[in-house]
Amino acid sequence: MAERRSRGAPRNTAEALLAGVLEAPDDDAPRLVYADRLEDNGEPERAEFIRLQCEVVRLPEEDDRRVALEKRERELYYAQRDQWVQRLPTWARKETITLRRGFVAQMITAAARFLSGASALYRVSPVESAWLRFSGGREAELAACPYLARLHELELDDLGKVSGLRALAASPGLANLRAMKALTGPNDAEASTLAASPHLGGLRSLALHCSAFGPEGLRALRTAPILAGVTELNLGGTPLGDEGPRVLGADDGPPGLLALALRNTRIGPDGAAALAGGPRLSHLTTLDLQSCPIGPAGASALAGSAFLSRLTTLVLEGCDVGPEGALSLVESTALSNLTALELGGNGIGAKGAELLRRLRLPRLRFLSLRCNGVGDEAVEALVASPCLAGLEELDLGYNRIGPAGARALASSPAAARLKKLDLSGDLLEEAGARALAESPHLAGCAA
């Protein structure tokens, strides 16, 4: 468990120590000193919680200590939460909040409440992430709010209806943002306004969901300061079409993208080919094209791309790739670094067995073939594949897998590495469910 911090400085008042936390929100040291003060004054659980969260956030995801620490963290949180939130202003106690490193760090609330209550909120907690819902304007007032400068992450509802978007883009308070998300995002003209902002150059993550802008708005964003440092870009639901990928992959496009999410953006085979041939996208590690009708030709283009060799995650659920396109992907040498491949809802059907026999992705750890109509033969082919031994997560839900497939998987020693297995909605019957439940190889696997 987290250890108590040694003493080296004279004790200060609780108010002074809290002020130290608020003045240096990125530094753990003031939080740990404050925890000592709490323990000395009859609040050992709160002190332990602060130390635990500070410790957990520094641990790698694969560290074995995380399980015990996070379990204790949850126990303390649910036992003491009601008492701890009493420190918040009355209005904030009813909002959706998240604690990080011992203090409220994230909040979902109405923009109007944030504006009227931010002063009191920041006297007790270093909130760094806010999801603000607009209803009736006040965007210009938000742009002038000095507490924007405390935020690293900002999420806005109904940005497309924001009459004060120009004021937001000009707000110096946004200079410290690292992530920004907008639901019902801008149109072409508003995207140009956003792109012209000199105060959003510090963004590392930008999400403009369901925006009304198309390629023209994307061109305005492409070369603007707002994208200069962005490594994660999410334009889900934006009507980009095949021209959007050409804009993103152009020579003057954003230079440092690592994760690109383009779900439901009307990208077809030509757009997928543009992504595959875009040298500016050669650093991508994550590409999400869910619900884009790229078809077999688009899948084949991605599979043979000379520029997507760094991809580790590829999401192609509901992309109409069919068995032909899926086969090109699982046999790809260009995509040999993939660790996660999602091919749900692509009509693979009876070709599932052939697909899994020809699986040649040596680093794959997560595979989804959900809702593809594959049957027992596909599971038997996977059991015979050397790739099964490397999988940690397998999603075969809502297919035609019956007791025979379940028994084949349950009896395979190669399945021992699986941490998560999803066969929900399949035709397992009692015999198949029992075989999985009693399998010694799946004892540590979450169903």
N, C-alpha and C positions, 0 to 999 in steps of 0.2 A: 504494500500500500504506500501511498505518498507519505513522505517523511516530513516531520515538522522542521521548519526552517530555523537555523541557529540564530542567536541574538547577537548583534554587534552594534546596534544604535539605541539610543535612549528611547523610551516609550513616548509616543505622541498621542494626542487625542484621537478618538475614532474619526472625528470630522476631518482632521488634518490628513489622516492616513487614507480616508476615502477620497479626499481631494487629490492625493497623489496617484490613485488609481485612475481617476477621471482625466488627469492631466497627461498621463502616459498610457493610453489605452492599449498600445501594442506591446507593452513591457509586462512580463510576469512578476518581476521583483516587487513592485508596490502591492500587488494582489496577495503575494505570499506573506508580506509583512502585515497586511491588513488581516489575513487569516490568523496570524499569531495573536493579534489584539482580540479578535473574536473569541479565540479559545481561552484566553486569560479572563474573559468577561462572560463566561457561562454559555458560549455558543459553539461547543466543539463540533457539532454536526455540520454547521455552516462552514466552519473553518476547514473541516475535512473535505467537504464538497468542493470548495475553491481549489484546494491542493490537488484533489483527484482530477478535476477538469483541466487544470494546467498541465498535469503530468500526461494525461491521456492524449491531448492534442499534439504532444511532441513525439509520441510513439509511432513507429511505422505500422501500417494496417496489418501486416503479417505478424507483428510481435505477439507472442503467446500471453504476455501479461495483460493485454487489452481486455480479454474476456472477464477476468476477475475484477479488474478496475471498473469496467463499464457496468458490471452487475451491481457493484457497491454504489456506483454513481446513481443508478436508477433507484435503488433502495432509498438512498438519502433524499433524492429529488421528490419521490412520491410521498414520502413521510413528512417532509418539511416544506413543500412548495407553498402551501397556503399561508404559512407563517412568513416565509421569505418575501412573498409578493406584497405584504403589508407595507414594505418600504417604498413601494412604487406610488406615484400619484393615483388617486382614486380612479380616474378615467382609464389609466393604463392597466389596472388589475383585471379588467374585463376583456382585454385584447389578447390575441394569439401571440405568445412570446416564446423565444428560445434562449436558453442560457448557454453561454460559452465562457470557458475559463472563469466560472463562478458568478458571472453577472449577466443581466439581461443584455443580449447583444443583437437580437433580431426581433422585429415587431411588425405585425400586420394591422393596419389601422386606416381610418379615413384620413385623407390629407388635411381636412379641416381640424380634426382632433390633434394631429401632429403639430400643426401650426400654433394652435392655442395652448398646447400642453408641453411643447418641446423644452421650454425653459425649466420647468419643474422636473421633467424626466431626466434631463442631463445633469441634474444636481445629485442623482442617486445611482445612475447606471450609464456606462459608456456604450450606448447603442451604436452599432456600426452598420447595421443592415435594416432597411425599411421597405415594406411593400405598402404603397399609399394608393388608396382608392379615391378617385375624383368623382364628385357629383355636384356640378354647378360652378365650375371654375376655380378661382383662387390660385391658378398656376403662376401668375406673375408674383403673387405674394410668396409662394413657395420659392420661386427663384431668388427672392431677396432674403430668404430665411438664413441667418448665419449658421444654423445648426446643420445645414447641408454639408458643411465642411467637415463634420464629424463622421460622415457616412463613407463607407468603402463600397457598399452595395445598395443600389436603388432600383426598385421595381415599381412601375407606374401602370395603373389601369387606364384604359381609354385615352392613350396618348394621341390617337388620331382625332379626338374631339378637343384637343387642347388648343384653345385660342391663344394661349400664352406660350406656345412652344418656342417662339423666338426669344422670349424672356428667359425661359429655362436654358436654352442653348447658350445664352450670354451670361449665365450666372457664374460668378467666380467661385461660389460655394461648391460647385461640382468638380473642382480641380483635383480633389483627393479620391474621387471615385475609382474603384477598380473593376466594378461590374455594374451594368445597367440593363434592365429588362423592361420592355414595354409591351403590354397587351392591347390589342386593337391599335396597332402602331400607325406610323405616319404614311401619308401619300407622297407622291413624287416631290411636290413643292416643300412639304414639311421635312422630308428626308434631306433636301438640299439645305434647309435652315439648320437642321441638326448637324449636318456635315460641316457647316461653316463655323461651328462653335470652337473657340480657342481654349475652352475650359474642360474639354473632355478628352484631351490627349493622353491622360493617364489610364484610360480604360484598358483592362485586360480581357474582359468578357462583355460582349454586347449581344442582347437578344431583342429582336423586334418582331414579336409574334403577331401573326394575322395582320400584317401591315398592308396598306393599299398601294404602296409603291411597286413599280415594276423595274425593268432594266434601267430606265432613265434615273430613277431614284437611287438605284444601286451604283450607277456610274458616279453620281454625286458623292456617295459615301466612299467609293473605292479608293480614291486618291487623297481623301481628306485626312486631317490630323486625327480625327476620331478613331480611325482604324489603324493608325500607325503602330500602336503597341498591342492591338487586339490579337489574342491567340485563340479565343473561343468565340465563334460567330454563329448565332442561331437566327435563321430567317424563316422559321416554320410558318406555313400558311400564307406565305407571300407569293403572289402570282408572277413568279420570275420567268417561267417557261424555259425553253432551251437557250435563250439569250443570256439568262442570268449566269450560268456557269462560264460562258465565254467571257463575260465581264470580270468575274472573279479570277479567272485563270490568265487574264491578259498580263503582258509584261509589266504594266504599271499598277497591277493589283496589289492588295495587302500582302506584305512580305513575310509575315510570321505566323500565319494561321496553322494551328495544330489540330483544332477540332472544328468541324463544319457540319451544322445540322440544317438540312433543307427539306424537312418533312412536308409532304403535301404542297409542293411548290410548282406542280405541273411540269416537272422536268421529264422529258422523254428520252428515247435512245440517243438522239443527237446531243442533248444536254449532258448525258452520261459520258459520251465520247469526248465532249469538251472538257469535262472534269478530268477524265483520264489523260488528256493530252495537255493539261495546263501546267507548265513548268513552275508557275508561282505557287502551286498547290503541292509541291514535292515534299513539304515538311509535314503534311497531314498525318496524324496518327489516328484520328477518328472521323468517319464519314457516315452521316445518317441521311438516307434517302427514302425513309419509310413513306409508303403511299404515293410514290412517284412512279408512273408507268414507264419505266425504262426498258422493259421487255428483255428477251434473250440477247438482242444485239447490244443493248446498254450494259448488261451484265458481262458479256464477252469483252467489251471495250475496257471495263474496269479490271477484269481478270488479266488482261494483257498489257496493262499500263506500265510504262517505264518510269512514271513519276509518282506512283502510289505505293512504292515498295516499303515505305515506313508505316503504312497502316497497321494498326493493331486491333481496331474495332471497326466493323463494317455492318451497318444496319440496312437491310433491304426487305423488310417486311411489307407484304402487299405490293410488290413492284412488278408483278406479272412476268417474272423472269422465266417461269416454267422449268421443266426438267433440263432442257438444253442449256439455259443460262446458269442454272444451279450447278450443273456438271462442270462448266467452264470455271466457275469460282472455286470449287473444292479441289480441282486439279491444278490450280494456278501456281506457277513458280514465282510470278511477280508479287503475289500476295502472301509469300511464305512467312511473313512476320505476324500474320493475323493471330490474335489470341481470343477474339470474340467475333462470331459470325451469326447474324440473325436472318433467317430465311423463311420466317413464318408466312403462311398464306400465299404461297406462290404456285399452287397447283402441281406439285411434284408427283403426287399420286404413286402409281405402281413403280415408277422409276426410282423410288426412295432407296430400294435395295442396291441398285446399281450406283446410285449417288454415294452411298456410304461405303461401298466396296472400293470406290475410286477416290476416297477422301485422302488428300495428300498435303495437309496443312500441319506441319510437325509441331507448331507451338500453340495450337488451338486448345483453349481451356474452357470456352463456353460456346455451345452450339444450340441453336434453336431451329427446329423444323416444325413448329407449332402449326396446327390447322392446315396440313398439307395432304391429308388422306393417305399417309404411309401406313404400312401394316407390319405384321410380325417379321416378314422377310427382311425389312429394313433394319429392325433391331438385331436380327441374327447376323446380318452383314456388318453392323457396327461392332458387335461382339468379336467378330473375326478380324476387325481392323486394328492395326497397331495404335491408331489414334485414340481409341477408347481409353487406354491407360493414361493418357495425358489430360483427359477431360475432368474438370472440377464441377461444372454445371451443365446439365442436359435438359432441354425442354422439348418433350415430345407430346405435349398436351393436345387433346382434341384431334386425335388421329384415329386409326383403326387397329390399334395395338391391342391384342387379346392376351389370354393366359400364356400362350406359347412364347410370345415375345417377352412377357414379364419374367417367365421362368429362365429364358436364355440370359437376360440381363442379370437376374438375381444370382445365377450360378457362375457368373464370370468373375474370376479374381481380378481381371483388368478394370472392373468397375469400382475397385476399392478406393480410388482417389476421389470419387464423386462426393461433393459436399451438398449438392442440391440436385434433386431429380423431380421433374414435373411430368406426370402421366395423367393429370386430371382430365376428365372428359373422354378417356379411352375406354375400351371394351374389356377391361381386365377381369371382370367377374370375381367371385370370392377366391377362386384358386390362384389367380394372378396376384391379387392383393396380398394373399397370405404368403406367397413365394417371396414377394418383395419385403414384407415385414419380417420374415424369418431369415433373410439372407445374411450370412456372416460378413459378406463383402460390402453390404450397404448399411452396416450398423451405425456408422457415423454420418449418414446422409439424411438431410432434411427433405421430406417428401412434400 
